[in-house]
Amino acid sequence: MALLEFEGVDAFYGRIQALRKVSISVEKGEVVALIGSNGAGKTTTLRTISGLMHPTNGTVMFDGRDITHTRPSRIVELGISQSPEGRRLFPRMSVVDNLFMGAYSRNDRPGIASDMERVFTLFPRLLERRTQIAGTLSGGEQQMLAMGRALMARPKVMMLDEPSLGLAPILIETIFSIVREINSQGTTVLLVEQNAHKALEVANRAYVLETGVIAQQGTGRDLLASEEVQKAYLGM
Amino acid sequence: MSTRPAGKRRSLLPPIRFRERMRDRDTAIYGVLIIIALIFPLATIFATDSTFLVSQAGHAGTFVLLAIGLNVVVGFAGLLDLGYAAFFAIGAYTYALFASAQLQASPAHHAYHLPFWLMMFVALFVAAAFGAVLGFPTLRLRGDYLAIVTLGFGEIVPQLFFNFDQWTGGINAIGGIDQPSLPAWITGPWAGANGIAILQNFTCKPFWASSAAPCYSFSFDPIAYYVLVLILIVAAVILVTNLHRSRLGRAWMAIREDEVAAAAMGINTVTTKLLAFAIGASFSGFAGAYYGASFGLVSPDQFYFVVSITVLVMVVLGGMGNITGVIVGAIIIYFVLNSLLPSLPSTVESFASNIGLGFLNDRNGDWPGLAGETQRLQFLLYGLILVLMMLLRPQGIFPSRVREQELKHAAVQEEEAVVEMTHA
């Protein structure tokens, strides 16, 4: 059974349906990408998984457990953390304090300290800036901090919402290579991206969302080669 | 990663040193405050030969306690509370009702005289409970909306004490509130010094003793109250400092910064916010019991909106979120309101006659005399002082580390943004 199973989910914002019978599965150790244009329901999917929103129909299973109606704090404890859309750092807290907040659901001090070192190894830039307050970091550094913070929960699944948004091309390269590295260290990654090309390169498998419906799915390579995807998302 | 050489681990040390340095400023302020607090009664009694200023300082201490408590709600958790005086009132009435003859005339037909030391903690819990009660309906509200609801609560509570006059005496207030008492052996050196304090050894019965024992009653001795309020403040500071550094303290900070992100980090926002209200309120319960005892009289009009606002001004002006700042802010505002402004008319009058403008002091037609005019302008001056202080130090007198750093980095960040743009 898959680590994360998203089964026939309908989700609404008021009367507007954002997801229609969306089913997604993420196997342990994979990088799975969700691509699609604005308003396709990518972020809604992540919000539903993390418990910030609850679906009207369908179930969300994690690690063999039904988390459809579990509250967000519990879901983090179970092992799903995220770098949310727009990063949502704590702007007036220092880099180190932001990282500590990521580990809020944990109590093992030595584990937290070693994870902090791991984050600083992945993002040396954050080590340089550790006492600076998060609101004063550059966009790239903020994205790094958001990812580092999500890692501090020592998640089984890390969800990244638009990590490349608003970053310079060179930084996007860096971010995606770090995503690969995080994954190779054993963390399953669920990636939401508008930058379809980059996302499909990194992903083992991917889903294409169109107005709340899964339009296509397949391996990253297959989708990169697919004519429809190329036309709609890769601008070829 | 855990197998990295131990040497690498030092990389985390510099931020800690940095923090220590910032705390050093706090240590210095605490040092100065403690020295002043110890010298103050001796100096003022020596200089003025009366304990009036000491009793004023004890009263100011109430506001320091209130400011410390409100700082938990507003400064730490970022929940704007405009009705904080309500909890103060609840604390004061809790003590007043159960430590006076008031309930004799009420439908209960029985006067309770419970000891102060017990009621202090009862008041604390009652206020905390009402804090949670207020917190519950406001959980979904933020910012302005939250402020309005708390404002309403702050208006309702004194009104209730006013209208339930069967129980609370309403406008007639509750007087004759019991004085705290101590077994004689705790009296300590402050009570005997050259007959300044009123050390009264008489027989009374402490609540835990079955037989009569000699004990010491505060009986409005300003020095005893001064010492008591100092102890309460020290206890409050230690508690709040530890809270601030605790897991809960960080959760408050996170909620203040970004509630959604805080929830995504695994913080239970509901209980965290309720705890902020309850813990913040508990300090004013403390302060209320103290206030009721030291004043000996509790009436609804002591807890109106202006009290909430004054405490809020103390917190904001002192430096929201920073405990030392809030204490200093409370002392300064109390001084301005209760000493500087009331004495201003006579000061101005004597100043005018000293520099040869004595004619200004005489009443003449519409001119009420310089003293009278200053009297009229008192609150204009108060407003001016507030506006000036906020213009000169918008971050507060002693801002929290984070706010200070934020302002410092704002300039740097702008520069960096420009550099980044030109490179892109």
Interface residues (C-beta under 8 A of the other chain):
Chain A: S50 L52 R71 P72 S73 R74 I75 V76 E77 S81 Q82 P84 R88 L89 F90 P91 R92 M93 S94 V96 D97 F100 M101 G102 Y104 S105 P110 A113 S114 D115 M116 E117 R118 F120 T121 L127 R130 T131 Q132 I133 G135 T136 S138 R149 A153 A168
Chain B: M1 S2 R4 K8 R9 S11 L12 P14 P15 F18 R247 R250 A251 M253 A254 E257 D258 V260 A261 A262 A263 A264 M265 G266 I267 N268 V402 R403 Q405 E406 H409 A410 V412 Q413 E416 A417 E420 A424
